[in-house]
Amino acid sequence: MAARAWLWRQNVTGERRPITREGLKTAFRRILPAAQIENFRFHDNRHTAATRVLRAGGNLKTVQRLLRHENIATTTKYAHVSDEDVMQAAAERAEAAKAELREREQGEEVPPEKQRDAG
């Protein structure tokens, strides 16, 4: 009887409790049809977050810590990089190299933090 009373109290209208992991997954699963989203799993959010953090900062180690992976090889499976991402990174690096070259030609000393890596 005590267990039933406890269950009843848990369902009191207006009572607020922290959402559990399973509760969040259930709510997510229920809302997908209303949002007309198909072929999407809750776990896909980890891939999306990893990819967006990588694109924003370009640091795979940051993504590894965010996802709490021990092995960075696991992280590479989550953080997806497109050809467009590679082209953008190459263009940014080329632009930085050009700026450094212009500064050197003008006789200005290039601060260490602006110097391009040799590798």
ABEGO torsion letter per residue (X at the ends): XAAAAAAAAAABBGBBBBBBAAAAAAAAAAAAAAAGBBGBBAAAAAAAAAAAAAAAAGBAAAAAAAAGBABAAAAAAABBBBAAAAAAAAAAAAAAAAAAAAAAAAGBBBBAAABBBAX
